[in-house]
Amino acid sequence: MTEAARALGIHQSTLTTQISRLERDLGRPLIERAERGRRMRPTPFGRKVAAAVKRLIGPGGRP
């Protein structure tokens, strides 16, 4: 989470809060939370959401 927040130029707590809000709004988890020694990764639902967003924003990264 820290690396992703750094890449986005935001605080890790901000990213965590936003992901939690999205999960609450969508009603399903987007990320499998990390356990000791394991990296976080998207859930199958999270991968579908990410793919849909990529289709919406297009190749230039903007809608």
mmJSON file of the N, C-alpha and C atoms, coordinates in Angstrom:
{"data_MODEL":{"atom_site":{
"group_PDB":["ATOM","ATOM","ATOM","ATOM","ATOM","ATOM","ATOM","ATOM","ATOM","ATOM","ATOM","ATOM","ATOM","ATOM","ATOM","ATOM","ATOM","ATOM","ATOM","ATOM","ATOM","ATOM","ATOM","ATOM","ATOM","ATOM","ATOM","ATOM","ATOM","ATOM","ATOM","ATOM","ATOM","ATOM","ATOM","ATOM","ATOM","ATOM","ATOM","ATOM","ATOM","ATOM","ATOM","ATOM","ATOM","ATOM","ATOM","ATOM","ATOM","ATOM","ATOM","ATOM","ATOM","ATOM","ATOM","ATOM","ATOM","ATOM","ATOM","ATOM","ATOM","ATOM","ATOM","ATOM","ATOM","ATOM","ATOM","ATOM","ATOM","ATOM","ATOM","ATOM","ATOM","ATOM","ATOM","ATOM","ATOM","ATOM","ATOM","ATOM","ATOM","ATOM","ATOM","ATOM","ATOM","ATOM","ATOM","ATOM","ATOM","ATOM","ATOM","ATOM","ATOM","ATOM","ATOM","ATOM","ATOM","ATOM","ATOM","ATOM","ATOM","ATOM","ATOM","ATOM","ATOM","ATOM","ATOM","ATOM","ATOM","ATOM","ATOM","ATOM","ATOM","ATOM","ATOM","ATOM","ATOM","ATOM","ATOM","ATOM","ATOM","ATOM","ATOM","ATOM","ATOM","ATOM","ATOM","ATOM","ATOM","ATOM","ATOM","ATOM","ATOM","ATOM","ATOM","ATOM","ATOM","ATOM","ATOM","ATOM","ATOM","ATOM","ATOM","ATOM","ATOM","ATOM","ATOM","ATOM","ATOM","ATOM","ATOM","ATOM","ATOM","ATOM","ATOM","ATOM","ATOM","ATOM","ATOM","ATOM","ATOM","ATOM","ATOM","ATOM","ATOM","ATOM","ATOM","ATOM","ATOM","ATOM","ATOM","ATOM","ATOM","ATOM","ATOM","ATOM","ATOM","ATOM","ATOM","ATOM","ATOM","ATOM","ATOM","ATOM","ATOM","ATOM","ATOM","ATOM","ATOM"],
"id":[1,2,3,4,5,6,7,8,9,10,11,12,13,14,15,16,17,18,19,20,21,22,23,24,25,26,27,28,29,30,31,32,33,34,35,36,37,38,39,40,41,42,43,44,45,46,47,48,49,50,51,52,53,54,55,56,57,58,59,60,61,62,63,64,65,66,67,68,69,70,71,72,73,74,75,76,77,78,79,80,81,82,83,84,85,86,87,88,89,90,91,92,93,94,95,96,97,98,99,100,101,102,103,104,105,106,107,108,109,110,111,112,113,114,115,116,117,118,119,120,121,122,123,124,125,126,127,128,129,130,131,132,133,134,135,136,137,138,139,140,141,142,143,144,145,146,147,148,149,150,151,152,153,154,155,156,157,158,159,160,161,162,163,164,165,166,167,168,169,170,171,172,173,174,175,176,177,178,179,180,181,182,183,184,185,186,187,188,189],
"type_symbol":["N","C","C","N","C","C","N","C","C","N","C","C","N","C","C","N","C","C","N","C","C","N","C","C","N","C","C","N","C","C","N","C","C","N","C","C","N","C","C","N","C","C","N","C","C","N","C","C","N","C","C","N","C","C","N","C","C","N","C","C","N","C","C","N","C","C","N","C","C","N","C","C","N","C","C","N","C","C","N","C","C","N","C","C","N","C","C","N","C","C","N","C","C","N","C","C","N","C","C","N","C","C","N","C","C","N","C","C","N","C","C","N","C","C","N","C","C","N","C","C","N","C","C","N","C","C","N","C","C","N","C","C","N","C","C","N","C","C","N","C","C","N","C","C","N","C","C","N","C","C","N","C","C","N","C","C","N","C","C","N","C","C","N","C","C","N","C","C","N","C","C","N","C","C","N","C","C","N","C","C","N","C","C","N","C","C","N","C","C"],
"label_atom_id":["N","CA","C","N","CA","C","N","CA","C","N","CA","C","N","CA","C","N","CA","C","N","CA","C","N","CA","C","N","CA","C","N","CA","C","N","CA","C","N","CA","C","N","CA","C","N","CA","C","N","CA","C","N","CA","C","N","CA","C","N","CA","C","N","CA","C","N","CA","C","N","CA","C","N","CA","C","N","CA","C","N","CA","C","N","CA","C","N","CA","C","N","CA","C","N","CA","C","N","CA","C","N","CA","C","N","CA","C","N","CA","C","N","CA","C","N","CA","C","N","CA","C","N","CA","C","N","CA","C","N","CA","C","N","CA","C","N","CA","C","N","CA","C","N","CA","C","N","CA","C","N","CA","C","N","CA","C","N","CA","C","N","CA","C","N","CA","C","N","CA","C","N","CA","C","N","CA","C","N","CA","C","N","CA","C","N","CA","C","N","CA","C","N","CA","C","N","CA","C","N","CA","C","N","CA","C","N","CA","C","N","CA","C","N","CA","C","N","CA","C"],
"label_alt_id":[null,null,null,null,null,null,null,null,null,null,null,null,null,null,null,null,null,null,null,null,null,null,null,null,null,null,null,null,null,null,null,null,null,null,null,null,null,null,null,null,null,null,null,null,null,null,null,null,null,null,null,null,null,null,null,null,null,null,null,null,null,null,null,null,null,null,null,null,null,null,null,null,null,null,null,null,null,null,null,null,null,null,null,null,null,null,null,null,null,null,null,null,null,null,null,null,null,null,null,null,null,null,null,null,null,null,null,null,null,null,null,null,null,null,null,null,null,null,null,null,null,null,null,null,null,null,null,null,null,null,null,null,null,null,null,null,null,null,null,null,null,null,null,null,null,null,null,null,null,null,null,null,null,null,null,null,null,null,null,null,null,null,null,null,null,null,null,null,null,null,null,null,null,null,null,null,null,null,null,null,null,null,null,null,null,null,null,null,null],
"label_comp_id":["MET","MET","MET","THR","THR","THR","GLU","GLU","GLU","ALA","ALA","ALA","ALA","ALA","ALA","ARG","ARG","ARG","ALA","ALA","ALA","LEU","LEU","LEU","GLY","GLY","GLY","ILE","ILE","ILE","HIS","HIS","HIS","GLN","GLN","GLN","SER","SER","SER","THR","THR","THR","LEU","LEU","LEU","THR","THR","THR","THR","THR","THR","GLN","GLN","GLN","ILE","ILE","ILE","SER","SER","SER","ARG","ARG","ARG","LEU","LEU","LEU","GLU","GLU","GLU","ARG","ARG","ARG","ASP","ASP","ASP","LEU","LEU","LEU","GLY","GLY","GLY","ARG","ARG","ARG","PRO","PRO","PRO","LEU","LEU","LEU","ILE","ILE","ILE","GLU","GLU","GLU","ARG","ARG","ARG","ALA","ALA","ALA","GLU","GLU","GLU","ARG","ARG","ARG","GLY","GLY","GLY","ARG","ARG","ARG","ARG","ARG","ARG","MET","MET","MET","ARG","ARG","ARG","PRO","PRO","PRO","THR","THR","THR","PRO","PRO","PRO","PHE","PHE","PHE","GLY","GLY","GLY","ARG","ARG","ARG","LYS","LYS","LYS","VAL","VAL","VAL","ALA","ALA","ALA","ALA","ALA","ALA","ALA","ALA","ALA","VAL","VAL","VAL","LYS","LYS","LYS","ARG","ARG","ARG","LEU","LEU","LEU","ILE","ILE","ILE","GLY","GLY","GLY","PRO","PRO","PRO","GLY","GLY","GLY","GLY","GLY","GLY","ARG","ARG","ARG","PRO","PRO","PRO"],
"label_asym_id":["A","A","A","A","A","A","A","A","A","A","A","A","A","A","A","A","A","A","A","A","A","A","A","A","A","A","A","A","A","A","A","A","A","A","A","A","A","A","A","A","A","A","A","A","A","A","A","A","A","A","A","A","A","A","A","A","A","A","A","A","A","A","A","A","A","A","A","A","A","A","A","A","A","A","A","A","A","A","A","A","A","A","A","A","A","A","A","A","A","A","A","A","A","A","A","A","A","A","A","A","A","A","A","A","A","A","A","A","A","A","A","A","A","A","A","A","A","A","A","A","A","A","A","A","A","A","A","A","A","A","A","A","A","A","A","A","A","A","A","A","A","A","A","A","A","A","A","A","A","A","A","A","A","A","A","A","A","A","A","A","A","A","A","A","A","A","A","A","A","A","A","A","A","A","A","A","A","A","A","A","A","A","A","A","A","A","A","A","A"],
"label_entity_id":["1","1","1","1","1","1","1","1","1","1","1","1","1","1","1","1","1","1","1","1","1","1","1","1","1","1","1","1","1","1","1","1","1","1","1","1","1","1","1","1","1","1","1","1","1","1","1","1","1","1","1","1","1","1","1","1","1","1","1","1","1","1","1","1","1","1","1","1","1","1","1","1","1","1","1","1","1","1","1","1","1","1","1","1","1","1","1","1","1","1","1","1","1","1","1","1","1","1","1","1","1","1","1","1","1","1","1","1","1","1","1","1","1","1","1","1","1","1","1","1","1","1","1","1","1","1","1","1","1","1","1","1","1","1","1","1","1","1","1","1","1","1","1","1","1","1","1","1","1","1","1","1","1","1","1","1","1","1","1","1","1","1","1","1","1","1","1","1","1","1","1","1","1","1","1","1","1","1","1","1","1","1","1","1","1","1","1","1","1"],
"label_seq_id":[1,1,1,2,2,2,3,3,3,4,4,4,5,5,5,6,6,6,7,7,7,8,8,8,9,9,9,10,10,10,11,11,11,12,12,12,13,13,13,14,14,14,15,15,15,16,16,16,17,17,17,18,18,18,19,19,19,20,20,20,21,21,21,22,22,22,23,23,23,24,24,24,25,25,25,26,26,26,27,27,27,28,28,28,29,29,29,30,30,30,31,31,31,32,32,32,33,33,33,34,34,34,35,35,35,36,36,36,37,37,37,38,38,38,39,39,39,40,40,40,41,41,41,42,42,42,43,43,43,44,44,44,45,45,45,46,46,46,47,47,47,48,48,48,49,49,49,50,50,50,51,51,51,52,52,52,53,53,53,54,54,54,55,55,55,56,56,56,57,57,57,58,58,58,59,59,59,60,60,60,61,61,61,62,62,62,63,63,63],
"pdbx_PDB_ins_code":[null,null,null,null,null,null,null,null,null,null,null,null,null,null,null,null,null,null,null,null,null,null,null,null,null,null,null,null,null,null,null,null,null,null,null,null,null,null,null,null,null,null,null,null,null,null,null,null,null,null,null,null,null,null,null,null,null,null,null,null,null,null,null,null,null,null,null,null,null,null,null,null,null,null,null,null,null,null,null,null,null,null,null,null,null,null,null,null,null,null,null,null,null,null,null,null,null,null,null,null,null,null,null,null,null,null,null,null,null,null,null,null,null,null,null,null,null,null,null,null,null,null,null,null,null,null,null,null,null,null,null,null,null,null,null,null,null,null,null,null,null,null,null,null,null,null,null,null,null,null,null,null,null,null,null,null,null,null,null,null,null,null,null,null,null,null,null,null,null,null,null,null,null,null,null,null,null,null,null,null,null,null,null,null,null,null,null,null,null],
"Cartn_x":[0.828,0.0,0.884,1.955,2.852,3.459,3.898,4.491,3.464,2.254,1.202,0.876,0.764,0.483,1.603,2.825,3.974,3.916,3.594,3.512,2.397,1.34,0.228,0.448,1.464,1.752,0.797,0.282,-0.624,-0.141,-0.726,-0.374,-1.008,-0.336,-0.826,-2.191,-2.404,-3.69,-4.82,-4.532,-5.538,-5.934,-4.947,-5.221,-6.032,-5.653,-6.366,-7.821,-8.038,-9.394,-10.217,-9.643,-10.376,-10.718,-9.798,-10.08,-11.179,-11.129,-12.177,-13.54,-13.577,-14.844,-15.373,-14.487,-14.903,-15.463,-14.77,-15.232,-16.6,-16.785,-18.075,-19.162,-18.866,-19.849,-20.196,-19.213,-19.432,-19.93,-19.781,-20.302,-19.454,-18.231,-17.34,-15.9,-15.035,-13.618,-12.939,-12.043,-11.265,-9.867,-9.398,-8.026,-8.02,-7.213,-6.955,-5.88,-6.205,-5.27,-4.057,-2.923,-1.663,-1.584,-1.005,-0.642,0.87,1.389,2.842,3.558,4.465,5.245,4.545,3.335,2.574,2.2,2.268,1.888,0.378,-0.122,-1.54,-1.753,-2.964,-3.283,-4.781,-5.189,-6.616,-7.413,-8.634,-9.56,-10.027,-10.689,-11.243,-12.174,-12.98,-13.849,-13.008,-11.944,-11.052,-10.428,-10.074,-9.515,-10.562,-11.81,-12.876,-13.097,-13.093,-13.266,-12.107,-10.893,-9.719,-9.792,-10.217,-10.333,-11.394,-12.504,-13.565,-13.089,-12.345,-11.809,-10.829,-9.979,-9.024,-9.742,-10.85,-11.617,-12.226,-12.669,-13.28,-12.28,-11.087,-10.139,-9.345,-9.301,-8.628,-7.108,-6.44,-4.994,-4.202,-4.751,-4.021,-4.113,-4.904,-5.022,-6.01,-6.75,-7.763,-9.092,-10.199,-11.51,-11.733],
"Cartn_y":[-1.173,0.0,1.252,1.184,2.334,2.65,1.631,1.847,2.429,1.929,2.432,3.886,4.206,5.583,6.515,6.069,6.885,7.144,6.114,6.261,7.236,7.296,8.209,9.602,9.727,11.021,11.387,10.359,10.596,9.82,10.109,9.385,7.999,7.052,5.678,5.623,6.417,6.403,6.89,7.837,8.337,7.234,6.522,5.43,4.327,3.962,2.929,3.33,4.581,5.079,5.028,5.456,5.474,4.053,3.135,1.743,1.169,1.444,0.96,1.528,2.796,3.409,2.75,2.515,1.84,0.454,-0.279,-1.621,-1.554,-0.587,-0.43,-0.078,0.874,1.293,0.174,-0.616,-1.703,-2.985,-3.059,-4.194,-5.441,-5.316,-6.485,-6.032,-6.916,-6.55,-6.466,-5.505,-5.326,-5.912,-6.01,-6.443,-7.525,-8.56,-9.567,-8.98,-8.765,-8.135,-9.031,-8.392,-9.117,-9.769,-10.927,-11.589,-11.523,-11.805,-11.73,-12.535,-11.864,-12.526,-12.654,-12.102,-12.196,-10.811,-10.595,-9.31,-9.229,-8.006,-7.8,-8.043,-8.476,-8.655,-8.443,-8.117,-7.887,-9.184,-9.054,-10.183,-10.357,-11.464,-11.595,-10.412,-9.979,-8.823,-7.563,-7.401,-6.254,-6.212,-7.375,-7.428,-7.007,-7.41,-7.006,-5.498,-4.935,-3.488,-2.754,-3.209,-2.57,-2.623,-3.763,-3.894,-2.943,-2.812,-1.901,-0.456,-0.094,1.271,1.524,0.565,0.731,0.94,0.226,0.416,1.821,2.317,3.643,4.775,4.641,5.751,5.702,4.562,4.462,4.417,4.31,4.12,5.325,6.534,7.727,7.978,7.189,7.356,8.414,8.957,9.973,9.573,9.903,9.587,10.347],
"Cartn_z":[0.0,0.0,0.0,0.753,0.844,-0.518,-1.239,-2.566,-3.533,-3.5,-4.388,-4.064,-2.782,-2.383,-2.832,-2.657,-3.076,-4.579,-5.36,-6.814,-7.213,-6.414,-6.686,-6.11,-5.274,-4.658,-3.539,-2.841,-1.718,-0.501,0.645,1.867,1.847,2.481,2.542,3.221,4.253,4.96,4.058,3.176,2.231,1.259,0.742,-0.193,0.487,1.688,2.433,2.659,3.034,3.269,1.992,0.884,-0.383,-0.848,-0.697,-1.079,-0.202,1.084,1.999,1.619,1.246,0.819,-0.453,-1.4,-2.633,-2.331,-1.486,-1.128,-0.46,0.415,1.085,0.066,-0.834,-1.836,-2.809,-3.187,-4.139,-3.473,-2.154,-1.402,-1.438,-1.939,-2.022,-1.877,-1.37,-1.252,-2.615,-2.75,-3.971,-3.836,-2.59,-2.324,-1.259,-1.495,-0.457,0.436,1.674,2.604,2.832,2.972,3.136,4.506,4.513,5.758,5.843,6.98,7.155,6.069,5.37,4.339,2.99,2.886,1.637,1.149,-0.139,-0.704,-0.876,-0.867,-1.158,-2.645,-2.991,-4.396,-4.583,-5.807,-6.039,-5.963,-5.509,-5.538,-6.985,-7.309,-8.662,-9.003,-8.037,-8.249,-8.468,-7.705,-7.865,-9.246,-9.788,-11.147,-12.182,-11.973,-12.899,-12.854,-11.656,-11.505,-12.175,-11.943,-12.554,-14.073,-14.627,-16.083,-16.627,-15.92,-16.355,-16.334,-15.31,-15.22,-16.353,-16.645,-17.746,-19.072,-19.288,-20.52,-20.561,-19.413,-19.36,-19.604,-19.028,-19.143,-20.431,-21.073,-22.357,-22.245,-23.389,-23.406,-22.91,-22.989,-22.554,-21.062,-20.345,-18.903,-18.476,-19.43,-19.101,-19.744,-19.089,-19.683,-20.974],
"occupancy":[1.0,1.0,1.0,1.0,1.0,1.0,1.0,1.0,1.0,1.0,1.0,1.0,1.0,1.0,1.0,1.0,1.0,1.0,1.0,1.0,1.0,1.0,1.0,1.0,1.0,1.0,1.0,1.0,1.0,1.0,1.0,1.0,1.0,1.0,1.0,1.0,1.0,1.0,1.0,1.0,1.0,1.0,1.0,1.0,1.0,1.0,1.0,1.0,1.0,1.0,1.0,1.0,1.0,1.0,1.0,1.0,1.0,1.0,1.0,1.0,1.0,1.0,1.0,1.0,1.0,1.0,1.0,1.0,1.0,1.0,1.0,1.0,1.0,1.0,1.0,1.0,1.0,1.0,1.0,1.0,1.0,1.0,1.0,1.0,1.0,1.0,1.0,1.0,1.0,1.0,1.0,1.0,1.0,1.0,1.0,1.0,1.0,1.0,1.0,1.0,1.0,1.0,1.0,1.0,1.0,1.0,1.0,1.0,1.0,1.0,1.0,1.0,1.0,1.0,1.0,1.0,1.0,1.0,1.0,1.0,1.0,1.0,1.0,1.0,1.0,1.0,1.0,1.0,1.0,1.0,1.0,1.0,1.0,1.0,1.0,1.0,1.0,1.0,1.0,1.0,1.0,1.0,1.0,1.0,1.0,1.0,1.0,1.0,1.0,1.0,1.0,1.0,1.0,1.0,1.0,1.0,1.0,1.0,1.0,1.0,1.0,1.0,1.0,1.0,1.0,1.0,1.0,1.0,1.0,1.0,1.0,1.0,1.0,1.0,1.0,1.0,1.0,1.0,1.0,1.0,1.0,1.0,1.0,1.0,1.0,1.0,1.0,1.0,1.0],
"B_iso_or_equiv":[0.0,0.0,0.0,0.0,0.0,0.0,0.0,0.0,0.0,0.0,0.0,0.0,0.0,0.0,0.0,0.0,0.0,0.0,0.0,0.0,0.0,0.0,0.0,0.0,0.0,0.0,0.0,0.0,0.0,0.0,0.0,0.0,0.0,0.0,0.0,0.0,0.0,0.0,0.0,0.0,0.0,0.0,0.0,0.0,0.0,0.0,0.0,0.0,0.0,0.0,0.0,0.0,0.0,0.0,0.0,0.0,0.0,0.0,0.0,0.0,0.0,0.0,0.0,0.0,0.0,0.0,0.0,0.0,0.0,0.0,0.0,0.0,0.0,0.0,0.0,0.0,0.0,0.0,0.0,0.0,0.0,0.0,0.0,0.0,0.0,0.0,0.0,0.0,0.0,0.0,0.0,0.0,0.0,0.0,0.0,0.0,0.0,0.0,0.0,0.0,0.0,0.0,0.0,0.0,0.0,0.0,0.0,0.0,0.0,0.0,0.0,0.0,0.0,0.0,0.0,0.0,0.0,0.0,0.0,0.0,0.0,0.0,0.0,0.0,0.0,0.0,0.0,0.0,0.0,0.0,0.0,0.0,0.0,0.0,0.0,0.0,0.0,0.0,0.0,0.0,0.0,0.0,0.0,0.0,0.0,0.0,0.0,0.0,0.0,0.0,0.0,0.0,0.0,0.0,0.0,0.0,0.0,0.0,0.0,0.0,0.0,0.0,0.0,0.0,0.0,0.0,0.0,0.0,0.0,0.0,0.0,0.0,0.0,0.0,0.0,0.0,0.0,0.0,0.0,0.0,0.0,0.0,0.0,0.0,0.0,0.0,0.0,0.0,0.0],
"pdbx_formal_charge":[null,null,null,null,null,null,null,null,null,null,null,null,null,null,null,null,null,null,null,null,null,null,null,null,null,null,null,null,null,null,null,null,null,null,null,null,null,null,null,null,null,null,null,null,null,null,null,null,null,null,null,null,null,null,null,null,null,null,null,null,null,null,null,null,null,null,null,null,null,null,null,null,null,null,null,null,null,null,null,null,null,null,null,null,null,null,null,null,null,null,null,null,null,null,null,null,null,null,null,null,null,null,null,null,null,null,null,null,null,null,null,null,null,null,null,null,null,null,null,null,null,null,null,null,null,null,null,null,null,null,null,null,null,null,null,null,null,null,null,null,null,null,null,null,null,null,null,null,null,null,null,null,null,null,null,null,null,null,null,null,null,null,null,null,null,null,null,null,null,null,null,null,null,null,null,null,null,null,null,null,null,null,null,null,null,null,null,null,null],
"auth_seq_id":[1,1,1,2,2,2,3,3,3,4,4,4,5,5,5,6,6,6,7,7,7,8,8,8,9,9,9,10,10,10,11,11,11,12,12,12,13,13,13,14,14,14,15,15,15,16,16,16,17,17,17,18,18,18,19,19,19,20,20,20,21,21,21,22,22,22,23,23,23,24,24,24,25,25,25,26,26,26,27,27,27,28,28,28,29,29,29,30,30,30,31,31,31,32,32,32,33,33,33,34,34,34,35,35,35,36,36,36,37,37,37,38,38,38,39,39,39,40,40,40,41,41,41,42,42,42,43,43,43,44,44,44,45,45,45,46,46,46,47,47,47,48,48,48,49,49,49,50,50,50,51,51,51,52,52,52,53,53,53,54,54,54,55,55,55,56,56,56,57,57,57,58,58,58,59,59,59,60,60,60,61,61,61,62,62,62,63,63,63],
"auth_comp_id":["MET","MET","MET","THR","THR","THR","GLU","GLU","GLU","ALA","ALA","ALA","ALA","ALA","ALA","ARG","ARG","ARG","ALA","ALA","ALA","LEU","LEU","LEU","GLY","GLY","GLY","ILE","ILE","ILE","HIS","HIS","HIS","GLN","GLN","GLN","SER","SER","SER","THR","THR","THR","LEU","LEU","LEU","THR","THR","THR","THR","THR","THR","GLN","GLN","GLN","ILE","ILE","ILE","SER","SER","SER","ARG","ARG","ARG","LEU","LEU","LEU","GLU","GLU","GLU","ARG","ARG","ARG","ASP","ASP","ASP","LEU","LEU","LEU","GLY","GLY","GLY","ARG","ARG","ARG","PRO","PRO","PRO","LEU","LEU","LEU","ILE","ILE","ILE","GLU","GLU","GLU","ARG","ARG","ARG","ALA","ALA","ALA","GLU","GLU","GLU","ARG","ARG","ARG","GLY","GLY","GLY","ARG","ARG","ARG","ARG","ARG","ARG","MET","MET","MET","ARG","ARG","ARG","PRO","PRO","PRO","THR","THR","THR","PRO","PRO","PRO","PHE","PHE","PHE","GLY","GLY","GLY","ARG","ARG","ARG","LYS","LYS","LYS","VAL","VAL","VAL","ALA","ALA","ALA","ALA","ALA","ALA","ALA","ALA","ALA","VAL","VAL","VAL","LYS","LYS","LYS","ARG","ARG","ARG","LEU","LEU","LEU","ILE","ILE","ILE","GLY","GLY","GLY","PRO","PRO","PRO","GLY","GLY","GLY","GLY","GLY","GLY","ARG","ARG","ARG","PRO","PRO","PRO"],
"auth_asym_id":["A","A","A","A","A","A","A","A","A","A","A","A","A","A","A","A","A","A","A","A","A","A","A","A","A","A","A","A","A","A","A","A","A","A","A","A","A","A","A","A","A","A","A","A","A","A","A","A","A","A","A","A","A","A","A","A","A","A","A","A","A","A","A","A","A","A","A","A","A","A","A","A","A","A","A","A","A","A","A","A","A","A","A","A","A","A","A","A","A","A","A","A","A","A","A","A","A","A","A","A","A","A","A","A","A","A","A","A","A","A","A","A","A","A","A","A","A","A","A","A","A","A","A","A","A","A","A","A","A","A","A","A","A","A","A","A","A","A","A","A","A","A","A","A","A","A","A","A","A","A","A","A","A","A","A","A","A","A","A","A","A","A","A","A","A","A","A","A","A","A","A","A","A","A","A","A","A","A","A","A","A","A","A","A","A","A","A","A","A"],
"auth_atom_id":["N","CA","C","N","CA","C","N","CA","C","N","CA","C","N","CA","C","N","CA","C","N","CA","C","N","CA","C","N","CA","C","N","CA","C","N","CA","C","N","CA","C","N","CA","C","N","CA","C","N","CA","C","N","CA","C","N","CA","C","N","CA","C","N","CA","C","N","CA","C","N","CA","C","N","CA","C","N","CA","C","N","CA","C","N","CA","C","N","CA","C","N","CA","C","N","CA","C","N","CA","C","N","CA","C","N","CA","C","N","CA","C","N","CA","C","N","CA","C","N","CA","C","N","CA","C","N","CA","C","N","CA","C","N","CA","C","N","CA","C","N","CA","C","N","CA","C","N","CA","C","N","CA","C","N","CA","C","N","CA","C","N","CA","C","N","CA","C","N","CA","C","N","CA","C","N","CA","C","N","CA","C","N","CA","C","N","CA","C","N","CA","C","N","CA","C","N","CA","C","N","CA","C","N","CA","C","N","CA","C","N","CA","C","N","CA","C","N","CA","C"],
"pdbx_PDB_model_num":[1,1,1,1,1,1,1,1,1,1,1,1,1,1,1,1,1,1,1,1,1,1,1,1,1,1,1,1,1,1,1,1,1,1,1,1,1,1,1,1,1,1,1,1,1,1,1,1,1,1,1,1,1,1,1,1,1,1,1,1,1,1,1,1,1,1,1,1,1,1,1,1,1,1,1,1,1,1,1,1,1,1,1,1,1,1,1,1,1,1,1,1,1,1,1,1,1,1,1,1,1,1,1,1,1,1,1,1,1,1,1,1,1,1,1,1,1,1,1,1,1,1,1,1,1,1,1,1,1,1,1,1,1,1,1,1,1,1,1,1,1,1,1,1,1,1,1,1,1,1,1,1,1,1,1,1,1,1,1,1,1,1,1,1,1,1,1,1,1,1,1,1,1,1,1,1,1,1,1,1,1,1,1,1,1,1,1,1,1]
}}}
